[in-house]
Amino acid sequence: MRPDPGYWWRAYRSRVLSAVAAIVVLVAIALVLTTKHPAPRRATAAHVGAASTNRRAEPSTNSDPSTRANRGGVRTPRQRYRPSYSASVPDSKADQRAATIVAQNSGLVAATESCTPPAPAWTSQYPSIPHGDWTSETRYITKFVRELLDRNYRTQPRADLARWVSAESAGALLPGVPTRAADNDLYASLFYPRRTQTAPGVVPSAPRWAQLARQGIREQVTHVFINPDETWVRDVSAGLTSRDPLTDERDVNGTMTVTRRGSTIVERFAMQLSVGSALHHMGYGVSETDAWKVN
């Protein structure tokens, strides 16, 4: 039986986004050779230990030329910032097959393009990931996952999360994907999962968020584990490429504590997370989440 069209789009994104691990390794080596300060050592699996109560990511106090401060503690990206991509055009057989899959799923591409993200910003409830972590894939993913999932529904506005997601987005710079769809992919996958046929549940709907707020629900990530996606290696071997040297895909899982009126339970979560060059600041950003599970 032929799978539904959404299958091809999900398979394309989950595989193609994990297509250039070798390029990332070469970039890391180049950074080590060309800077006085050695790049952080990268582990194939990261374990980040116990959390503190209602911990939020701390905003960076360093001066960053890609952001600017506004009134009320809100920071916004400077419009002049643009990520750097390779000028070469991916043209391997694997790239051509990927582009064909995208063309065959024009409806899902159009749906992603229609999910226009809000203006990017960092707020007191959803501050910027410290830019000292922007150049380390493992540290960046860890901080991103914690800030995405650590929630006090009563005090943290869903709209602030949406603006934070916009600010931390990367483009899904893959063969055949139009620029607008690539840039909207993270926001679409989190806030419009049904429209874009990605796994729902990472971000509750607005009515569900309000319900959780009335119930006084808090969620706190306690452990984060980051591992390479097995499909990544196969795709690299097949010749799949990207013009973005930071493109990568990781399997992320961990635990979080859910508190409701004094009682707590521990849940396990898992998801696929794709990264690339951030659209609004230097270093890494996230281009998509999928395969969200909680048990």
RODOTOR-136267 format. One record per residue: x, y, z of N, C-alpha, C in turn. Coordinates in steps of 0.001 Angstrom, whole numbers, plus 500000, padded with zeros to 6 digits. Example, Ala and Ser with C-alpha at 12.3 -4.5 7.8 and 13.67 -1.06 7.14 Angstrom:
REM residues 2
513190494310507800512300495500507800513200496700507800 512850497750507080513670498940507140512900500030507870 
REM end
This chain:
REM residues 295
500852498793500000500000500000500000500877501242500000 500543502195499151501316503434499089501030504277500324 502076504744501051501854505581502233501180506894501860 500562507535502822499925508819502588500980509863502235 500604510940501501501581511948501099502343512538502268 501671512669503429502373513213504587503550512373505003 503455511052504740504579510178505074505826510618504346 505679510904503045506855511274502259507455512578502764 506591513522503126507116514796503638507820514599504970 507217513826505880507864513588507166509156512813506987 509129511796506110510335511013505874511417511882505268 511015512758504350511975513671503732512625514575504766 511795515186505611512355516113506593513232515401507606 512760514252508106513518513564509146514814512985508610 514856512669507311516073512105506744516990513179506188 516419514087505388517263515088504757517889516022505783 517150516361506831517699517252507843518878516631508573 519074515332508404520205514670509034521236514241508011 521507515096507001522268514642505854523705515090505763 524178515981506619525521516507506403526342516481507671 526314515420508408527094515322509640528573515478509361 529040514935508215530458515022507901530891516467507734 530022517300507142530357518710506965530499519396508311 529586519076509239529650519668510576530961519321511251 531395518067511095532660517655511707533819518447511119 533813518646509782534890519393509144534923520840509612 533743521431509783533683522808510278534251522899511687 533886521920512544534405521918513914535921521824513919 536488520968513028537947520841512957538571522152512496 537957522795511512538488524058511019538512525119512113 537451525151512937537409526123514026538534525890515015 538818524622515282539902524312516223541227524792515689 541437524641514359542727524983513772542923526476513579 541815527230513543541935528641513200541683529582514358 541414529087515536541182529968516673542125529652517808 542400530619518637543293530446519775542635529643520877 541310529643520898540578528944521946540006527671521373 540304526521521885539784525271521329538286525176521458 537668524578520431536222524387520463535860523356521528 534668523472522109534266522506523133534262521092522569 534661520131523373534641518746522949533206518278522842 532889517638521721531526517210521468531394515733521760 530377515379522517530124513975522836529056513432521911 529103512155521666528066511531520852526774511382521628 526866511418522933525664511408523767525903512344524920 524899513161525229525038514120526319524024513814527397 524462513882528645523562513690529780523688514914530653 522594515631530779522596516835531592521755516563532824 522336516716533991521716516263535234520705517190535825 520336516887537048519153517355537750518905518841537638 517613519184537636517199520568537472516833521195538792 516851522516538798516365523251539958514920523651539713 514189524024540742512772524319540623512542525562539777 511660525406538750511284526516537877512493527239537306 513533526478536939514724527109536378514415527627534989 514778528837534714514675529407533384516071529592532819 516198529570531503517491529850530893517895531277531210 519155531477531549519618532811531918519984533606530678 519500534846530570519851535650529422521319536025529452 521904536128528266523315536467528189523534537924528559 524603538172529279524934539545529644525992540113528716 526496539305527771527511539773526844526871540558525714 527666541408525099527178542199523981527159541332522729 526016541261522083525898540465520869525410541353519743 526186541481518642525809542400517572524574541987516807 524080540749516981522906540318516224521598540562516966 521646541114518188520426541414518935520480542838519469 519322543333519863519250544668520456518202544661521551 518399545495522562517478545561523691516393546592523425 515157546276523829514036547194523741513477547429525139 512399548172525231511785548453526519511140547204527097 511043547161528416510365546073529091511144544778529115 512451544845528900513266543639528949513149542754527721 512494543249526674512346542477525438513547542739524543 514121541663524008515221541784523059514753541272521702 515152541962520650514770541559519297516012541464518426 515963540627517396517118540517516495517319541785515691 518555542043515364518840543141514440518536542675513025 517833543503512269517368543090510950518512542832509981 519669543412510232520767543253509284521427541876509371 521161541106510428521835539817510567521292538799509572 522197538064508920521824536984508027522827535846508203 522356534589508265523288533467508358524053533282507056 525179532604507146526009532343505972525811530904505503 525591530744504204525420529427503615526461529215502520 526652527971502157527548527640501061526928528079499743 527770528543498815527273528984497511526994527813496580 527530526633496885527337525471496018525894524975496114 525389524459495018524021523953494963524055522430495063 523387521835496070523369520366496190522810519729494920 523542518764494343523102518183493079523457516706492961 523587516024494096523826514582494034522526513881493664 522616512587493364521397511831493054520448511833494254 521024511741495460520185511779496660519498513133496802 520212514206496484519620515546496529518477515664495524 518691515122494336517660515191493309516415514414493719 516613513256494343515460512485494822514704513253495907 515459513894496795514816514670497858514004515820497283 514570516517496309513864517629495683512591517152494983 512646515947494406511463515380493757510360515109494770 510736514600495938509752514336496994509079515627497427 509869516685497576509298517978497950508300518445496894 508681518321495624507800518760494539506496517968494539 506559516704494902505363515869494941504452516199496115 504969516941497076504188517306498265503989518817498354 503610519394497235503467520853497167502398521364498126 501380520536498402500342520973499336500870521179500737 501719520270501197502305520414502534503314521547502579 504013521748501465504930522885501394504139524186501522 503034524274500797502195525480500865501627525671502268 501253524569502934500738524679504304501802525229505241 503025524782505079504116525285505913504365526763505632 504313527145504369504511528540504004503426529433504597 502217528884504774501099529684505283501178529917506791 502034529164507490502148529305508951503153530405509280 502719531641509166503627532767509345503987532970510813 505271532897511167505668533072512566505477534514513023 505295534727514331505243536088514859506635536726514827 506688538015515104507980538706515128508874538079516189 510122537760515861511015537111516828511390538043517971 511423537482519180511806538283520351512099537364521519 512922537879522446513190537197523715512625538057524837 511960537432525790511294538162526866511794537660528215 511286538251529292511695537822530629511262536385530910 510141535952530335509660534589530537510327533593529602 510752534054528459511468533218527487512685533988526983 513738534028527787514935534799527421515788534083526381 516735534804525869517668534245524899518532533147525522 518793532110524760519810531152525172521141531891525198 521945531771526269523221532502526341524046532268525084 524518533341524460525167533140523172526526532467523294 527010532271524509528182531431524699527907529977524352 526605529597524305526217528232523959525811528092522500 525775529179521763525292529139520386526204528345519454 527499528258519767528436527593518866528688526133519227 528068525640520292528189524237520680526859523540520413 526847522591519511525588521926519166524951521251520370 525759520521521140525209519801522286524670520755523345 525440521788523693524978522737524712523760523504524222 523767523884522948522626524636522429521354523800522478 521420522566522012520236521709522022519731521503523442 520650521276524365520255521077525764519497522289526291 520036523478526073519373524694526554518045524914525831 518021524636524536516781524823523775515686523907524304 515998522633524499514995521674524969514477522068526343 515375522464527223514947522876528573514015524087528512 514385525073527735513546526269527707512231526025526975 512257525163525974511027524838525263510037524104526158 510537523196527005509660522309527774509440522732529223 510336523533529817510120524026531184508986525049531157 507891524776531870506741525676531770506003525807533083 505595527024533351504577527317534343503430527949533563 502410527165533288501356527620532376500610528839532904 500629529028534207499904530149534799500637531471534599 501958531438534556502731532690534500503423532930533172 503541531923532333504256532078531066503271532126529896 503226533240529163502285533360528046502704532496526864 501734531864526257501991531072525054502515531959523922 502036533197523864502497534123522827503983534420522965 504484534501524199505918534716524410506722533524523909 506190532313524110506867531126523600506935531165522075 505862531595521443505844531666519975506906532628519461 507067533772520115508080534737519685509483534204519951 509647533469521037510938532865521348511295531811520303 510315530991519920510539529989518880510984530662517589 510358531762517233510766532500516037512212532966516143 512584533460517319513933533996517512515003532918517478 514646531678517840515626530589517875515553529690516644 514809530092515629514617529256514447515848529228513547 516016528095512882516962527951511775516163527579510537 516712527811509373516042527417508145516319525957507813 515284525248507362515458523855506921515973523895505484 517256524189505343517850524473504035518165523165503323 517145522626502679517239521303502071516901521364500590 517353520376499803517090520415498365515602520513498042 515259521519497249513893521666496779512950522409497689 513358522726498923512464523399499867512523524909499629 511403525553499330511401527009499148511828527724500430 512401528898500274512948529634501409511895529893502479 510707530300502074509680530631503064509276529404503877 509114528270503210508774527037503929509910526629504853 511149526778504386512312526422505205512369527264506470 512120528565506332512205529471507478511032529310508442 509879528852507951508693528697508799508609527331509474 509497526411509139509305525010509499509219524764510999 510092525379511793510054525141513234508741525629513830 508369526856513536507124527402514070505937526561513624 505914526164512359504805525365511847504727524011512536 505875523370512749505862522038513348505420522071514807 505649523183515499505271523294516907503854523818517118 503447524787516316502169525456516562501064525043515584 501420524405514476500423523918513515500761522489513087 500893521566514030501323520209513675500337519463512770 499054519691512954498091518985512109498131519503510680 498279520803510533498329521372509186499552520873508420 500660520687509137501905520275508493502218518803508698 501316518061509314501428516616509508502703516221510256 502985516930511326504051516544512242503410516087513546 504211515421514388503667514861515622503223515980516567 501947515999516997501452517072517870501845516840519323 501694517884520135501824517723521570502950518469522237 503960518902521479505070519626522118504561520930522721 503774521664521952503157522901522430501651522708522435 501002522772523596499546522623523650498841523728522862 497640523430522400496826524451521743496511525569522726 496055526708522209495743527842523089494676527483524131 493577526807523754492597526414524783493184525446525818 493998524506525376494600523555526310495591524250527225 496352525202526704497292525979527521496532526706528629 495411527321528288494600528038529279494056527074530333 493658525896529913493157524896530854494250524458531825 495458524221531314496581523832532169496944524955533135 496775526199532684497038527342533567496051527363534726 494785527110534434493769527079535504494034525943536493 494607524865536014494925523727536874496237523901537633 496962524967537333498217525234538025499333524255537675 499336523765536446500326522773536023501687523435535786 502723522778536274504111523160535985504863521947535482 505724522154534507506533521085533934508000521485533983 508844520578534464510263520883534667511125519740534133 511956520026533143512862519016532603513926518692533652 514148517405533891515136516988534885516384516373534263 516241515723533121517396515154532430517197515280530923 518288515494530209518263515551528750519380514656528211 519019513774527286519991512913526620519953513222525125 521107513410524522521197513753523103522058512710522401 521522512119521341522247511096520597522156511358519097 523147510904518341523058511026516882521884510220516350 521263510707515300520195509967514656520825508940513702 520399507685513817521011506628513014520817506854511518 519707507467511161519454507716509742520465508689509157 521001509538510016521972510548509595523137509912508843 523728508895509422524899508257508831524555507650507477 523409507020507384522991506419506118522780507477505050 522191508623505428521948509676504455523244510311503966 524191510486504867525487511026504456526149510077503461 526076508797503753526656507794502857525973507798501497 524672508134501489523916508165500235524176509435499438 524845510419500028525194511632499301524279512808499493 523380512742500466522458513850500726523210515011501354 522956516227500877523726517392501328522820518579501620 523430519630502143522739520888502437523734522021502264 523232523188501877524100524359501772524430524948503132 523749524473504169524009524957505528524970523993506226 526184524410506555527159523501507168526793523052508576 525811523705509219525422523315510580524233522362510613 523690522015509458522538521122509428522868519790510090 521984519350510984522182518092511701520832517656512256 520725516394512594519528515911513266519934515044514448 519246515233515570519543514488516789518280513851517352 518468512727517996517405512109518779517560512579520219 516518513169520760516555513738522108515531513015522974 515942512614524163514988512062525120515395512489526517 514502512317527460514803512737528824513617512530529738 513678513174530883512602513088531863512194514483532298 510939514610532720510478515880533280509485515605534398 509491516514535349508593516423536499507380517313536256 506198516752536387504955517500536211504317517685537580 504083518951537945503530519283539258502118519839539102 501208519299539912499828519789539910499320519804541341 499117521024541857498561521214543202499309520388544252 500610520458544191501436519820545207501836518396544918 501150517720544020501518516344543675502375516353542414 503306515413542322504213515365541183504256513963540589 504483513926539279504748512683538577505936512911537650 506640511850537312507777511944536400507399511288535079 507612512004533989507300511491532656508563511426531814 508580510489530887509656510390529913509188511006528593 510095511704527931509762512285526633510838511930525612 510469512015524348511405511777523254510954512565522039 511910513006521231511587513702519990512804513730519078 512553514018517824513620514302516875513749515810516770 514986516280516732515228517717516691516290517996515639 515969518914514735516877519269513647517441520666513868 518721520830513603519375522114513815520020522604512525 520366523874512539521058524502511418521511525880511850 521930526696510895522366528057511202521161528913511575 521215529533512749520092530348513230519805531490512267 518526531808512115518118532891511213518329534268511810 518319534372513156518294535684513785519452535958514733 520369535013514852521559535269515670522669534344515202 523851534531515675524979533712515274524835532291515809 525518531336515189525561529979515696524333529155515343 524043528193516232522979527226515972521583527789516238 520620527226515507519203527400515762518545526050515514 517238525976515695516498524736515479515570524928514298 515554523936513397514734524057512182513450523253512240 513389522232513114512157521451513191512200520497514364 511034520181514927510891519091515885509838518131515344 509998516855515658509023515865515221509139514633516104 508236513676515869508229512386516574508153512552518081 507345513504518550507197513771519983506412512651520644 506960512148521747506297511106522520506459511390524013 505434511080524803505496511185526256504878509928526836 505540509343527842504950508200528525505411508159529976 
REM end
